[in-house]
Amino acid sequence: MKKIFQTALALAATLACSAAFAGGGTITFDSVLPNILTNGDVTTEGNAVITTVGQGGFDGSISDQSSCFLAICPSGNATQFYAALNDGGLNIKLFDGGLNLTGLDFGFVLPLSAALDFSVGQLLVTGIDALGGSTTIQRDFDLQDANGNYNFSHWDFDTGFASSWFQSVTISSCLYDGNGGCVNPAENQAQFAVDNIGYLPEPGSVALVGVSLAGLLAAKRRRRSV
């Protein structure tokens, strides 16, 4: 009996892993029409639901280099991306369960208005698990290059975060205030762009199938022993 359960559960784990990788995806924003977004606006792409987070003003946009006209977007990306503006951010969920994020492309969006009142800070990625607990990872924005431009860079998340399952993930930013802190709100100057967000769906339903299979195998063995 024990061997049957172990075999079935091992099969479930294998199926779950395979389903996760088969069902994974990348949020590219390329299938979404360019748009100006405010707090609560929802954008969908494939299995992903992207909700704009902000103050209820001009909190974000689906842009490319040619349509990024109210700020200086990072270079190095010829396709569409999500620009979080005026201290805003975005929240990502899936239609049908939990997820984890594996990495993304990101860069600092420079305000067009007066000189930046802070030092360029960090991108923050916060996962919320099924119990309401949160896990945050952060990484500094790359500084300006020799031509004075900010650029997209790629960030592969560490194994601990990338293998954790969350109900939702929020992406935001903060700016260094010169006193040892990284702050948001930051006078509407905490801005960033993200693209090519890699994710995997939580394989919970496949694991349940495996447990059911274990029960069926055990029942079949009992019938044979009668």
C-alpha positions in Angstrom: 0.0 0.0 0.0 2.7 2.4 1.0 4.6 1.7 -2.2 1.5 2.5 -4.3 1.0 5.8 -2.6 4.7 6.7 -3.1 4.5 5.8 -6.7 1.3 7.8 -7.3 2.6 10.8 -5.4 5.9 10.7 -7.3 3.9 10.6 -10.6 1.9 13.6 -9.4 5.0 15.6 -8.6 6.4 14.8 -12.0 3.1 15.8 -13.7 2.9 18.9 -11.6 6.4 20.0 -12.6 5.7 19.2 -16.3 2.4 21.1 -16.2 4.0 24.1 -14.6 6.7 24.4 -17.2 4.3 23.6 -20.1 1.8 26.2 -18.8 4.4 28.9 -18.0 4.5 32.0 -20.0 6.0 35.5 -20.5 4.1 38.7 -20.2 5.4 40.8 -23.1 2.5 43.4 -23.4 2.9 43.1 -27.2 -0.7 41.9 -27.7 -2.1 44.9 -25.7 -3.1 48.2 -27.3 -1.1 51.2 -26.2 -3.0 52.8 -23.4 -2.9 55.3 -20.5 -3.8 53.6 -17.2 -5.0 54.7 -13.8 -5.4 53.0 -10.4 -7.6 49.9 -10.7 -7.4 49.6 -14.5 -7.1 45.9 -15.6 -5.0 44.7 -18.5 -5.0 41.0 -19.5 -2.5 39.0 -21.5 -2.9 35.3 -21.8 -3.6 33.8 -18.4 -2.3 36.9 -16.6 -4.3 39.8 -15.1 -2.3 43.0 -14.6 -3.9 45.6 -12.4 -2.5 49.2 -12.3 -1.7 50.4 -8.8 -1.4 54.2 -8.0 -3.0 57.3 -6.8 -5.8 57.5 -9.3 -4.1 59.8 -11.8 -1.7 59.0 -14.6 -0.3 55.9 -12.9 0.9 53.9 -15.9 0.8 53.1 -19.6 1.4 50.5 -22.2 4.1 52.1 -24.2 6.9 51.7 -26.6 9.8 54.1 -27.3 7.8 56.1 -29.8 4.8 56.6 -27.4 6.8 57.4 -24.2 6.4 61.1 -24.5 5.7 62.3 -20.9 8.9 60.8 -19.5 12.2 59.4 -20.8 11.9 55.6 -20.9 14.8 53.3 -20.7 16.6 52.3 -23.9 17.3 48.8 -25.2 13.8 47.6 -25.9 12.2 47.8 -29.3 8.8 46.3 -28.3 6.0 47.4 -26.0 6.4 47.4 -22.3 4.6 48.5 -19.1 5.6 52.0 -17.8 4.7 52.6 -14.1 4.5 56.3 -13.6 4.1 58.9 -10.8 5.0 56.5 -7.9 2.7 53.8 -9.4 3.1 50.1 -9.8 1.3 47.0 -11.0 -0.1 43.8 -9.5 -0.1 40.5 -11.3 -2.4 37.5 -10.8 -3.5 34.5 -12.9 -7.1 33.8 -13.8 -7.0 30.3 -12.4 -4.7 30.1 -9.4 -1.4 31.0 -7.9 1.9 31.7 -9.7 5.5 32.5 -9.2 7.6 34.9 -11.2 11.0 33.9 -12.5 12.5 37.1 -13.8 11.9 40.2 -15.9 13.5 43.1 -17.8 13.4 46.5 -16.1 14.7 50.0 -16.2 14.3 53.5 -14.6 11.9 56.0 -16.2 13.3 59.5 -15.9 10.7 62.3 -15.3 10.7 65.0 -17.9 9.9 67.7 -15.3 12.5 69.4 -13.1 15.7 67.7 -12.0 15.3 64.5 -10.1 15.0 65.3 -6.4 16.3 61.9 -5.3 19.0 59.4 -6.2 17.8 56.6 -8.5 16.7 53.7 -6.3 15.3 50.1 -6.5 12.8 48.0 -8.2 10.7 46.1 -5.6 8.9 42.8 -6.3 6.5 41.6 -3.5 4.8 38.2 -3.5 1.7 37.6 -1.4 1.1 34.0 -0.4 -2.1 32.2 0.3 -1.9 33.1 4.1 -1.4 36.8 3.4 2.3 36.7 4.1 4.6 38.8 2.0 8.1 38.3 0.6 9.9 41.2 -1.1 13.1 41.2 -3.2 14.8 44.3 -4.6 17.4 45.3 -7.0 19.0 48.7 -7.9 18.2 50.3 -11.2 21.2 50.5 -13.5 22.7 54.0 -13.6 23.0 56.1 -16.7 25.3 55.0 -19.4 28.0 57.1 -21.0 25.4 58.8 -23.2 23.2 59.7 -20.2 20.6 57.1 -20.9 18.9 54.6 -18.6 18.6 51.1 -20.1 16.6 48.0 -19.7 18.5 45.2 -17.8 17.5 41.6 -17.1 16.9 40.2 -13.7 16.6 36.5 -13.0 15.1 36.1 -9.5 16.9 34.0 -6.9 15.8 30.4 -6.5 14.0 31.0 -3.2 11.7 33.6 -4.6 11.4 32.1 -8.1 10.3 28.8 -6.6 7.7 30.3 -4.2 4.0 30.2 -5.0 2.0 33.4 -4.6 -1.6 34.5 -4.9 -0.4 37.7 -6.5 2.8 39.7 -7.1 3.1 43.5 -6.9 5.9 45.4 -8.7 6.8 48.9 -7.4 9.8 51.1 -7.0 11.5 53.4 -4.5 14.1 56.2 -4.7 17.0 56.9 -2.4 16.3 59.9 -0.2 19.9 60.6 0.8 19.3 59.7 4.4 19.7 55.9 4.0 16.1 55.3 3.0 14.5 54.2 -0.2 11.1 55.9 -0.3 7.8 55.9 -2.1 5.9 58.2 -2.4 8.8 60.1 -3.9 7.1 63.3 -5.3 5.8 61.3 -8.4 9.4 60.5 -9.5 9.5 56.8 -8.6 9.0 55.4 -12.1 10.0 52.3 -14.0 9.4 50.2 -17.0 9.1 46.4 -17.0 8.8 43.8 -19.8 9.2 40.1 -20.5 7.9 39.0 -17.1 8.4 35.2 -16.8 5.9 33.3 -14.7 4.7 29.7 -13.9 1.2 28.8 -12.8 0.8 26.9 -9.5 0.3 23.1 -10.3 -2.1 22.5 -7.4 -4.8 20.8 -9.5 -2.3 18.4 -11.0 -1.1 17.4 -7.5 -4.8 16.7 -6.5 -5.1 14.4 -9.6 -2.1 12.5 -8.3 -3.6 12.0 -4.9 -6.8 10.8 -6.5 -4.8 8.4 -8.6 -3.2 7.0 -5.4 -6.6 6.3 -4.0 -7.7 4.6 -7.2 -4.6 2.4 -7.2 -5.1 1.4 -3.6 -8.8 0.5 -4.2 -7.8 -1.6 -7.2 -5.2 -3.5 -5.1 -7.8 -4.1 -2.4 -10.3 -5.6 -5.0 -7.6 -7.9 -6.3 -6.7 -9.2 -2.8 -10.4 -10.2 -2.1 
